[in-house]
Amino acid sequence: MRNLFRAFLIVLPFVLLSCSSDDAMQPVGQQFTGDTVTFDLSAVSDAAISGNATFMENEDNSITVEIQLNGTNSGMHPAHIHFNNAAEGGDVALTFEPVDGSSGLSTTTFSTLDDGSAITYTEAVNFDGYINVHLSAEEQGTLVAQGDIGENDLTGQAKVFELGEKDVEGLMGTATIEERVNGEALATLKLENTPDGGMHPAHIHMNTVAESGDIAFTFNSVNGATGMSKTNVATLDDGENVWLC
């Protein structure tokens, strides 16, 4: 296996806390076992909105998920678990009760996915998926909040690499690599002063900047309007496995 990060010159430590097991409100009408896992939901279209989704195990083997968002005002916001991680995208696996914008709350109890297949609490909190909360039923292309769950959740181990100005004056930023529970990683590129409207290809190259080298890994292109790119990292472009350290 090859170390993914030796091509970067400046490394800064960075730690995020994402998933935790803690106490949660007992679901109404359910006999709650006390086991919970909470996953963070981050802002997407509105930076003022954030929250979490708490998975609770019930004695009848069902699961209750309570979504709590802060910063919502009104309206009903559809919410789902999707297959795969948020960087790669996937189909809907489970439909939640909509989040009430006035309270920021949604509570859903289930024991099967939308296709009727059974799911246990243990399988749910280790699911290969992510949560999307949408603006409305008519505007599901606009996301209010999003978060990876289960095996895609972040461990809190991360590195931040500085990306310095090169051929375009004022264009600089960071590349943040965060470890997932399943051993893969989320790579987030965040650039300042990107030209609006363009898509900017991005890669890791072998060797150092001074020596230069071939492409080792291809990121999802940076969106010029946001300066952002998110890419799941599992292997290099040649299929070789990578690791975070």
BAROBA-430956 format. One record per atom (N, C-alpha, C, O): y, z, x; residue in one letter. Coordinates in steps of 0.001 Angstrom, whole numbers, plus 524288, in hexadecimal, padded with zeros to 5 digits. Atoms other than C-alpha are relative to their C-alpha. Layout:
BEGIN
YZXA ...
END
This chain:
BEGIN
7FB4C8000080352M 800008000080000M 804DD800008036FM 804AE801CB807E4M 7FB3B8007E7FCF3R 80DE07FD8E8047ER 8044D803507FD9FR 804BF803AB7F8D9R 7FB9A7FCEF801E2N 819C48066080391N 804367FC5C7FDE3N 806317F907800BBN 7FC548038B802A9L 823037FFD07F9D4L 805848006B80217L 808897FCB580197L 7FA7B7FED07FF3EF 82F73805C97FEFEF 801F67FF7D8059AF 80667800F7806B3F 7FE38800127FA94R 830108033080D8AR 804487FC00800EER 806C67FC168050BR 7FBF0803F97FF52A 839587F7A980B63A 805718021F7FF11A 809407FF8980076A 7FAE27FDBD80103F 8446F800AD80721F 801A88037480491F 7FE63805DA80728F 7FE057FD497FB69L 84D2B807128113CL 801B58058A7FED9L 800E2808FE80218L 7FDCF7FADC80134I 85370812BF80A5BI 7FCD98026D7FBA4I 7FC2C800087F787I 803427FD60803D9V 84B1281C89802F9V 8025C8054E7FEB9V 80389808618023BV 7FE0F7FAF9801B8L 8500D827ED7FAEEL 7FC13802687FC43L 7F9F97FF9F7F8F4L 803967FD93803B7P 84771831ED7F3DEP 8028E8007B7FAB1P 807488013E7FA48P 7FDF47FFAF80553F 848DE832467E527F 7FBA8801EC7FC7AF 7F7507FFE07FCB8F 8040F7FDBB8034EV 8417C83A4B7DB17V 801BB7FFEA7FA61V 80628801547F925V 7FF1B7FFDA805A0L 84099838AD7CC64L 7FBA88031E7FD79L 7F729802C97FF26L 803E87FD538031BL 83996841777C2CCL 7FF8A7FD337FAD1L 803717FC777F81BL 8008D80337804A4S 833D0839DA7B78BS 7FC738026A7FBF8S 7FDFC803017F773S 803EC7FE56803CFC 827A683F547B13AC 7FEF8805C6800AAC 7FE85807A780511C 800FC7FA717FFAAS 8254184D787AE04S 7FCD7801C57FB57S 7FD167FF657F72AS 802AB7FD8080454S 81C6F855EE7A5BBS 802F7804F47FEAFS 8039D8085980207S 7FD107FB6A80177D 8242985FF079E18D 7FF56800F87FA36D 7FCB67FE017F77CD 800857FE9580576D 8256086681790FED 802EE7FC357FC94D 806E47FA077FE38D 7FD6380366803B8A 8290985E7A78516A 7FF70802557FA98A 7FC27805BB7F9B2A 800327FE2A8055BM 82B82860CB776B7M 7FACA7FEA07FD86M 7F8E87FA417FE30M 804EB8011A8029AQ 81F02861F376ECCQ 800CD7FC0C7FBA5Q 804447FCC17F864Q 7FF68803DF80420P 81D36855E17662DP 7FF2E8026B7FAA0P 7FB97805887F9E2P 8006E7FDFF8054DV 81F43858E3757C4V 7FAE27FE207FDA1V 7F9B97F9767FDCAV 804E48015D80286G 8121B8594A750A2G 7FB837FF22803BAG 7F73E7FDCB801F7G 8041F800BE7FC2AQ 80A3D8586175D48Q 7FEC580527802B8Q 802358086E8037BQ 8018E7FB8F7FCD1Q 8027F862A3764A5Q 8004D7FE53805B5Q 7FD187FB4580797Q 7FE88801B37FAC9F 8081F8614B77237F 7FCEE8031D8040EF 7FCBB807E8803C1F 8032A7FD447FC10T 7FF708646C77E11T 803478026880457T 80170805E780716T 7FCA87FDFE7FBD9G 80AD88670A78737G 800917FC5C8049BG 803E27FD4A807F7G 7FFAE803AC7FBA7D 8089585B8E79078D 804187FBD77FEDCD 803E97F9517FAC5D 7FBE3803EB8009BT 81474852BF79248T 801227FD5080532T 800637FF9A8095CT 7FDEB802D57FB7DV 819728486F79BB6V 804ED7FD3A7FE35V 805027FACF7FA0DV 7FAFD8026680158T 8277D8439E79BB8T 8015D7FBB2803DET 8010F7FC6D8089CT 7FE638047B7FCD4F 82BFB8364E7A0A2F 805C37FEE07FEF8F 807887FF197FA81F 7FA728012D8007FD 83A32832CB7A338D 800D77FA947FDAAD 7FDE87F6ED7FEC0D 7FE32805018020EL 840EE827EA79B94L 8058A7FF2A801FDL 808F0802778012CL 7FAF1801027FD87S 84C70821C07A29AS 803377FC277FCD8S 8011F7F91D7F9C2S 7FC6480395802A5A 8585F81A7C79D9DA 7FEF07FA67801A3A 7FD417F96780607A 800698058D7FEC9V 857E680BA679CDFV 8052E7FD547FEC8V 808057FBE780263V 7FB2F802BC80172S 86331805887953DS 804B8803A07FFBCS 80929801D480022S 7FBBB7FC2F80080D 86B4881206793CFD 7FEE78047E803B2D 7FB3C8077E802DBD 800ED7FC087FC02A 86C6E81AFB79F9EA 800638058B7FDF6A 7FE978092E8008CA 7FF5E7FABF8022CA 86FC682685796CAA 7FB0B802077FD6EA 7FAB4806A67FC26A 804C97FE82802C1I 8622A826A1790B2I 7FBA38012A803E2I 7FAA67FE1F80779I 8048A7FE957FCDES 856AE82DA4796F2S 7FC9B8039E7FCC1S 7FE28805397F87FS 803567FC78802F5G 84B6583613792B0G 7FA968005180243G 7F9CC7FF69806EBG 8055D7FF827FE49N 83CD28383079351N 7FC417FF587FB70N 7FDD57FF5B7F6E5N 804368004A803DAA 82FF5836AF78C2EA 7FBF48040E80185A 7F9D2803E0805D3A 803B67FBD67FEFDT 827218429178B31T 7FAF57FEF97FD00T 7FAFF7FE747F838T 80533800D280243F 8188D84070788C9F 7FD72805577FF42F 7FD2080868802F3F 802407FAF48014DM 811ED84BF4781FAM 7FA7E7FF4B7FDE2M 7F9957FBF17FA8FM 8056B80044801C5E 8035884E1877FFBE 7FF29803977FB55E 800BF808217FB75E 801347FCF5804A9N 7FED3852BD77288N 7FA37801687FFD5N 7F6FA7FEB880229N 8055B7FE1F80036E 7F26885A3B76F65E 7FC4D7FC317FD52E 7F7987FC5B7FE4AE 8035A803D880297D 7ED6084F23766C3D 7FF4D7FB1680348D 7FD6A7F7198015FD 8007C804457FC30N 7EDC184647772E6N 803FA7FBA17FF3CN 803B17F7A5801E9N 7FBBD803BA80071S 7F9AE83ED776E1BS 804388014B80403S 804148056680683S 7FBA47FF557FC4DI 805FA83D4377663I 8050F7FFA17FCF1I 805AB7FC337F9A0I 7FAB68006C80229T 813ED83FF777245T 803C27FED180471T 803BE8017680875T 7FBF68014C7FC2CV 81EF68397A779C8V 8054D800F07FD83V 8068F7FEC27F96AV 7FAAB7FEFF801C3E 82CA983EAF77814E 803C97FD73803D3E 803FD7FEE680868E 7FBE68027D7FCDDI 8378B835D877D23I 80527802B37FEC9I 80693803587FA3DI 7FADA7FDA08009BQ 8449D83C7977F60Q 803DB7FD0A80369Q 803747FD1880834Q 7FBF2802C57FD21L 8504B8342478324L 80536802C47FF5EL 80661804DB7FB32L 7FAAB7FDF380020N 85DEB838FA78673N 803C57FB698005CN 802EC7F7CB80369N 7FBFA804047FFBAG 869E483081783F6G 7FFB57FBEB7FBC8G 8031D7F8887FB88G 80038803A980468T 86565828ED777F2T 80386801F87FBA1T 8047F806A97FB34T 7FC407FE8980411N 86E97828C576C41N 7FDFD7FF117FA77N 7FE65802837F723N 801A68014E8054CS 868CE821FB7606FS 7FBEC7FBBC8003AS 7FABD7F9AE80469S 803D2804338004FG 85EC08182E75BD4G 7FA87801DC80139G 7F9B98063E8030AG 8057B7FEF57FEE1M 85006817AA75D24M 7FE427FC688046BM 7FF0D7F7AB80431M 80153802D97FB43H 84A958138276A4DH 7FA117FF8880086H 7F77C80370801A0H 805A8800B27FF5CP 83CC380DB376AB7P 7FE47801948057DP 80125800DB80948P 801FF7FE367FAEFA 834538133C775A0A 7FA2E7FED58005BA 7F7577FF397FC7EA 80578801787FF34H 8274F80F2D77B6BH 7FE24801B680563H 8014080281808F8H 8028B800187FAE5I 81DB58115A78665I 7FE2D7FA66800EAI 7FBBE7F8067FD83I 801D28052B7FE76H 81B3F8048278D70H 7FBE18008A80449H 7FBDD804538073FH 803B58003E7FBABF 80FF2800F679651F 802DB7FE9A8050EF 806E37FBFC804FBF 7FE14801657FAD3N 812877FFFE7A500N 804D68034580153N 8061B806EE7FE7AN 7FB457FD227FE80N 81EC2804E17AC0CN 804DA7FCFB7FE49N 804957F8527FD21N 7FB348025B8020FA 82CD0802357A822A 801EE7FB7B8035CA 8043D7F7CC8014EA 7FE31804357FC8EA 82FA97F9AD7B40DA 7FD2E7FAE67FEE5A 7FF7B7F6B57FF68A 8030C804B1800FFE 824C47F02F7B069E 7FFDB7FE877FA37E 7FF3A7F9F27F8E6E 80003800FF80594G 825327F1987A194G 7FA907FF817FDB9G 7F6C87FEAC80093G 805098006B80299G 81A517F13279788G 80090800527FA1CG 804C48018C7F821G 800047FFE8805B1D 816A87F08378926D 8003B805957FDE7D 7FF4980956800C1D 7FFC57FADE80290V 818627FBB377F7FV 7FA80802327FF6FV 7F6FB7FF877FD87V 804FC7FD42800A0A 80D2A8058177FF6A 80027803CA7FB65A 7FC448046B7F8A1A 7FF847FC0F8041FL 8125080FC677669L 8058D7FFF87FDE4L 809527FFBD800DEL 7FAE37FFC68027FT 81D738103576CACT 8013A805A07FE63T 7FE43808037FB73T 7FE367FACB80185F 824D281D2476B75F 8032F7FFB97FAFBF 804DE7FB887F955F 7FBFC7FF8D80400E 82CD1821DC7600BE 805447FEE880291E 80626800A3806F7E 7FAF3801367FD8CP 83AB181CB876272P 80306804EE80183P 8028E809027FF03P 7FC8E7FBBF7FE65V 8443E8256B769AEV 804C78000A7FC69V 807687FC0F7FBD0V 7FB6C7FF5A8035ED 84EB082A8976060D 804C6800BB8037AD 8053A804A68063BD 7FB767FFC27FC8FG 85B90827B676725G 80369804BE7FF31G 805E58068F802E3G 7FCA67FB8780110S 86287833037607ES 7FDFF804FA80298S 801178086A803EAS 802487FB5B7FD8BS 8591B83D127664AS 7FDA57FECC80555S 7FCD5802558087ES 80290801847FB27G 853168355A77179G 7FA328012680011G 7F7BD800E280431G 805677FE3A8003AL 8459B8398E76CC4L 7FC5A7FC0D7FD74L 7FDD97F9247F9EEL 80458802BF8026FS 838C4832DC769B1S 7FB198032F800FDS 7FA38804F88055ES 804F27FD387FF68T 82BB0839917673ET 7FBA47FCBA7FD9BT 7FBEF7FB317F90FT 8045F80342801B6T 81EED831FC76639T 7FAE8802A480182T 7FA4580458805F6T 805377FDF87FEF2T 810FC837017651AT 7FC107FB9B7FF4ET 7FC467F8C27FB70T 803AF8045F8001CF 805C382DA776804F 7FB048016F802E3F 7FAED8051D805FBF 804EE7FF877FD24S 7F7BC82CA376CBBS 7FDBE7FA9F8013ES 7F99E7FA34803AES 8018C805607FEC1T 7F6A581DC876D87T 804D37FCE880184T 809357FE4F8001FT 7FBD7803AC7FED2L 7FEC6812CB77319L 800BB7FC567FB5FL 7FDD57FCA67F78CL 7FEE28038B8045BD 804788082276A70D 7FB657FC737FEAAD 7FAE47FAC47FA30D 8047A8036D80102D 7F8067FFFF76BE6D 7FB47802F47FDE7D 7F71B800AE7FD26D 804367FCDC80231G 7EFC280B39766A9G 7FC818029F803F8G 7F926805BB8027DG 8034C7FD917FBFFS 7E9A180F237739CS 8018A805B5800B7S 8062980709800CFS 7FF187FA647FF88A 7E81981DD27754CA 80272801498054DA 801707FEA680932A 7FDA87FE287FB1EI 7F01C8250C77F8DI 80053805EE7FFE2I 801E4808377FBF4I 7FFC47FA547FF88T 7EF328332278430T 8051980199802AET 807EC7FE55804CDT 7FB637FDF67FD5CY 7F9FF83BCF7895DY 7FFCF7FEBE805D9Y 803A87FCF08081AY 800848010B7FA62T 7F4CA83A7A7973DT 800F77FA488013CT 803907F90280513T 7FF19805987FF30E 7F48A82BB1795FEE 805BB7FE987FF25E 807D77FB3F801E0E 7FA80801378012EA 8024782B9A79033A 803958018380478A 807167FE85805DAA 7FC6E7FE387FBDBV 8089F8338379B1FV 7FECB7FD758053EV 801A97FE3480907V 80147803067FB49N 801E482AEE7A54EN 800107FA267FEEFN 7FDE97F715801F3N 800168056B801D7F 8045281E2579E26F 802E47FC62803C4F 806B77FDEA8063FF 7FD51804097FCF6D 807FB811A87A551D 804177FD827FC71D 803267F96A7FA1AD 7FC23801D6803B8G 8148480FDA79DA6G 8057F801E28011AG 806908047480506G 7FA8D7FE507FFC1Y 822EE8120C79B61Y 80223800337FA73Y 7FFF57FDCE7F6E5Y 7FD847FF718051EI 82BD7815AD78FFEI 805127FCED7FFE5I 808347FD3A80387I 7FB048028780122N 836B280D1778A88N 80243802417FAF7N 7FF72802E47F71FN 7FD217FEAC804C3V 840D9811DF780BBV 8041B7FBC17FF3FV 807497FACC802B9V 7FCBD80499800FFH 848288067677A6CH 804D48016E7FCC6H 804FE805777FA2BH 7FB287FF01802CDL 855B980578774A8L 7FF24800227FA1AL 80111803AC7F779L 8010F800398059FS 850F08019276705S 7FB7C7FC4F7FF14S 7F9C27F99B802AAS 804408038E80155A 8463C7FA3275FF3A 801A77FA58800A1A 7FE6E7F705801EDA 7FDF88054F7FF8AE 84EE87EE1576023E 801837FE9A80597E 801E87F9FE806E7E 7FE3F800E97FA9EE 853047EFAE76E65E 7FC4F802A4803D7E 7FDEF805E5806FCE 803D97FD837FC9DQ 846837F36277555Q 8005E7FE158059EQ 7FE00800618091FQ 7FF21801C47FAADG 84AB37EB8178128G 803BB803718030EG 8040380317807D7G 7FC6D7FC557FD6ET 854E57F5F878401T 7FD6E8055780046T 7FC2E807A87FC3FT 802A47FB027FF3FL 84EE380246789C8L 803E88046F80067L 807E6804008030DL 7FCD77FB457FFC2V 854BF80FB6787C2V 7FE1C8038380473V 80142805B28075BV 8023D7FCAC7FBECA 84B7281712790CCA 7FA9E7FDED80163A 7F8267FB307FE4CA 804F8801F67FE1DQ 83F4B81461798C5Q 7FDD3803C78040BQ 800C98064A806E1Q 8025A7FCB07FC00G 8359781BDE7A114G 7FA3C7FEE0800C4G 7F75D7FE2F7FCF9G 8058B800887FED0D 8289281A067A7EDD 7FD30805167FEC9D 7FF66809507FF62D 803187FB6180154I 81DC48234F7A3ACI 7FAB27FFA78029EI 7F9557FBB0804F8I 805657FFE97FE2EG 810158274C7A7A7G 7FF817FEC0805BAG 80244800FB808F8G 800F28014B7FA82E 80B17821267B429E 804997FD3880285E 804DF7FCE48074FE 7FB63802A87FDE1N 817F2819B07B5A6N 80490803AD800FFN 808868020C8032DN 7FBCA7FC497FF37D 8203B826057B5DDD 800FF800C1805D8D 7FD947FFB880910D 7FE7B7FF4E7FA8BL 82760829417C279L 7FEB580582801D7L 7FF648094B7FEF5L 801A87FAF17FDE4T 8228C8343A7CB46T 8048D8034E801F0T 804048080C80286T 7FB987FD467FD9FG 82FF6837D07D095G 8009C7FEBD805C3G 80490800208081FG 7FF9C801A47FA91Q 82D13832477DE1EQ 802A67FAAF8003FQ 800FD7F7017FDA3Q 7FD01804D87FFD3A 836D4827BA7E1ABA 802D87FF728052CA 803A780343807FDA 7FCB7801257FB6CK 83E758213D7ECA0K 804527FC4D7FE43K 8037E7F8DF7FAFEK 7FB8C8036280114V 84BD681AE97EC0DV 801817FD2A8050BV 8022F7FF9C80921V 7FE87803387FB8DF 84F5380FB97F537F 8055B7FD9E7FEF5F 806467FB647FACCF 7FACD8024B80078E 85D5E80B857F771E 7FFBF7FA1D8010BE 7FD4E7F863804CFE 7FFA0805A77FF4AL 860027FCF67F5DBL 8059A7FEB38016EL 8091D7FF1E7FE2CL 7FAB9800DF7FE0EG 86BB77F93C7FE01G 8021B7FA937FEC9G 7FF297F6F67FD9AG 7FD5A80501800D6E 8759B7EE517FC44E 7FE2A7FC0680409E 7FD7A7FD548089DE 801B38041B7FC62K 871467E15280230K 8038F7FB3F7FF84K 807C17FB24801DEK 7FD09804E880048D 876327D3BA7FE68D 804317FFFE7FBC6D 807D07FCD57FBF2D 7FC357FFB480444V 87DB37D7917F215V 803158050F8008AV 800D48094D80062V 7FCB77FB6C7FF2CE 889277E0C97F414E 7FFC4803A97FB4BE 8004A801FC7F6D1E 800037FBFB8040EG 8881B7ED807EC6AG 7FAE58009D7FD1FG 7FA64804187F9D8G 8050E7FFC1802B0L 87A1C7EB0B7E7FFL 7FC598038B80319L 7FABA802398076DL 803507FC297FD61M 871E17F6EC7EB76M 7FD68803557FBD6M 7FE9D802D87F735M 802867FCA4803DAG 86936800FE7E513G 7FB828031580241G 7FB8F8048E806D5G 8047D7FCDD7FE6BT 85C4D808317E59FT 7FAFA7FDAF7FDD5T 7FB007FAEC7F9E5T 8054580109801FCA 84DBA806047E41DA 7FD2F805367FFBEA 7FC76807CB803BCA 802AC7FB09800C0T 846A7811BF7DE6CT 7FA4F7FEF57FEA3T 7F9287FC177FAF3T 8059C8009D800E5I 837D4812697DF22I 7FDE1805487FE3FI 7FE398091E80121I 801E07FB1B8023DE 8319A81CCE7D65AE 7FA1F7FFA37FEF6E 7F8437FBDC7FCA2E 805AD7FFE980099E 823398206A7D66EE 7FE77801137FA59E 800C9804637F7C0E 802407FF0780521R 81B7C81F9B7C9C4R 7FB2C8037D80070R 7F8E68040A804A4R 804AB7FCB680029V 81076828B77C5ABV 7FB307FCEF801B3V 7F7BE7FF1B80441V 80495803307FEC2N 806C381D6B7C739N 800037FDE080591N 7FC937FAD2806F8N 7FFC8801AA7FA92G 80ACE81B327D569G 8032B7FB17800DDG 804557F9C080555G 7FC748046D7FF76E 812F480F207D29FE 8059D8021080068E 80660806C480110E 7FA9E7FE467FF55A 821DA80F877D352A 803A87FCBE7FCA8A 802617F85E7FB21A 7FBC0802C1802A5L 82E4F80BB47CC36L 804497FF08803FDL 80642802AE8066BL 7FBBA801707FC75A 8384C804547D466A 804C77FE967FCC1A 804927FB127F97AA 7FB2080107802C8T 8463E804A27CF4DT 804277FE4D803E2T 8059D801468075ET 7FB9E801E87FCE0L 850AD7FC397D5B3L 804F1800AB7FCD0L 805257FF217F843L 7FB027FF2A802A6K 85E9C800067D23EK 804577FE36803ACK 8054B80097807BEK 7FBFC802487FCB1L 869947F7B27D7B1L 8055E800727FD7CL 805D9800827F8B3L 7FA937FFF6801BFE 8785D7F87B7D6ABE 802757FAA4800F5E 801557F80A804D7E 7FCDD804C97FF72N 881527ECC47D48CN 7FCC77FAFB7FFDDN 7FE2C7F7278026AN 802F6804D9800A7T 876DF7E2E07D0D5T 802FA7FC467FC70T 8057F7FE017F8BAT 7FD6C803CF8036CP 87C2D7D63B7CAE8P 7FD988001A7FA8AP 7F8D47FFC47FA01P 801E07FFA780564D 87B157D7217BC13D 7FD637FAE97FE5DD 7FF587F6A97FF7AD 802898048F8023CG 871767CDF77B587G 7FBB37FDAA80345G 7F89E7FA948013EG 803FF802477FCACG 868CF7CAA77C109G 7FB2B8036880077G 7FB4C808097FF2AG 804C57FD2C7FEB4M 85AF47CE987C4A8M 7FF0F7FF5A805D6M 7FF1D7FAFB807D7M 80007800087FA51H 859227D2387D2E3H 7FA948018680211H 7F9078060D8019EH 8052B7FED27FDD9P 84BA47D12B7D960P 800578042C80443P 804388047D80716P 800097FBC47FC2AA 847DF7DCC07E1E7A 7FA85800A580237A 7F6A7800197FF6AA 805117FF8F7FD5BH 83D087DEFE7EBCAH 8002E8044180425H 8045A805BE80603H 800BC7FD1E7FB1DI 837DB7E80E7F639I 7FDB07FC27803EBI 7F9F47F95E802BBI 801F88034F7FBD0H 835D77E0C880304H 7FD62803588042BH 7FEA2807F3804C6H 802887FD567FBAAM 82D167E47480E5CM 803EB800E280472M 807E27FE32804D6M 7FCEF7FEC27FB5AN 832DD7EA5D81AC0N 805348028D7FE92N 805EB804527FA29N 7FAD37FDCD800DET 840DB7EF4C81C2DT 803D47FBB17FE9AT 802A37F7107FF19T 7FBEE803D780131V 84D6A7E8BF817D0V 8015C7FCD3804D9V 802197F81680488V 7FE89802B77FB2CA 850917E57C82603A 7FBE97FBFA8019BA 7FD377F7D6803ACA 8042E803887FE5FE 843497DF3182846E 7FEDC7FBD67FBE0E 7FD557F7777FD2BE 801418034180488S 841A17D92581AB3S 7FA1D7FF1D7FF8DS 7F7298006E8031CS 80599800DD800CCG 834787D52881511G 7FEEB7FDA17FAB5G 8027B7FCC67F798G 801A380264804E7D 82CC87CF56809E0D 80075803D57FB75D 800E38088F7FC3BD 7FFC27FCC0804B0I 82D607D4477FBDDI 7FAED803097FF68I 7F6AC800CF7FFA7I 8048B7FCA4800E5A 824427DFC97F996A 7FF63801657FA48A 7FB04801DF7F857A 800337FE5980577F 827DC7E37E7EBA9F 804977FD9E7FD09F 808F77FD6E7FF07F 7FBF48025680343T 82F7A7DCF57E0A9T 80154803A67FB7CT 7FDF2805037F85BT 7FE197FCD98045EF 837A87E5527D778F 801377FC897FB4FF 801DD7F7CF7FBE6F 7FD8C802B18045EN 83BA47E1727C9D2N 805B77FF0B80169N 8082C80256803E7N 7FAA68016C7FE7ES 848CE7DAA57CB2ES 803F7803EC7FDEES 80346806257F9B8S 7FBBA7FC8C80194V 855307E2D67CA87V 8035F7FD3D7FBF1V 805137F8D27FCC8V 7FC9F8020F8041EN 85CE47E0987BDFEN 805AE800C3801A2N 807738052B80265N 7FA9B7FFA67FE36G 86AD07DD587C1F3G 8037F803117FC59G 80740805817FE1AG 7FCB87FD34803CCA 8706F7E3257B56CA 7FF97805E48009EA 8035E808B67FFACA 800D27FA577FF82T 86A977F0947B81FT 7FF71801C4805AAT 8001680662806D7T 801067FE967FA90G 867D17F01C7C6BCG 7FAC8802AF800BFG 7F9D980510804D2G 804DB7FD047FFF2M 85A477F56E7C39EM 7FB347FC778001DM 7FB447F80F7FE31M 8052A8025D80034S 84C307F1A07C5D6S 7FBFC8046080042S 7FC86807FC80363S 8044F7FC3F7FFDEK 83FCE7F9737C2EBK 7FAE97FCFD80091K 7F9EF7F93E7FDB8K 804DE802B27FED6T 8329B7F56A7C85DT 7FBA7803F5800D8T 7FC67807DA80390T 804837FCC17FECFN 825317FBA27C813N 7FDB67FE4E80536N 7FD4E7F9A48064FN 80215801137FACCV 81F567FCA67D5B0V 7FA62801F980045V 7F96B806AD7FFF1V 805797FE877FF5BA 810957FC827D732A 7FDB37FD99804F2A 7FACF8002B807CCA 801DC802BE7FB5DT 80DB87F26C7E1C7T 804637FCA18022CT 808357FB7F7FF7BT 7FC85803E07FDBEL 814FC7E99A7EB1AL 7FEC17FAA57FDACL 7FAE97FA0B7FAD7L 800C58053980232D 8162D7DB357E7C3D 7FAB87FDAB80186D 7F8A47FA5C7FEB8D 80510802197FE52D 809A47D87B7EF64D 7FB6F8031F7FDCAD 7F6EB802227FF1DD 804227FCE980273G 802297E2897E74AG 7FE8B804EA802E9G 7FB54807F180102G 801407FB547FCF8E 801B57ED067F1C8E 8026F804D17FD7DE 806F0804A77FBCFE 7FE047FB2C80244N 803307FAF27ECBCN 8044F802468035FN 804888015E80817N 7FBB57FD747FD44V 80F44802C97F04CV 8000D805B97FE92V 7FD78807567FADAV 7FF5D7FA8780142W 812E8811197F094W 805AE8018A800D0W 808B17FEB280341W 7FA797FE8A80042L 81F8D818B27EF06L 80220801FC80522L 806A9800F38065CL 7FDE67FD3F7FB6BC 820B88203C7FBCCC 8006C7FC6F804B5C 8021D7FE21808E0C 
END
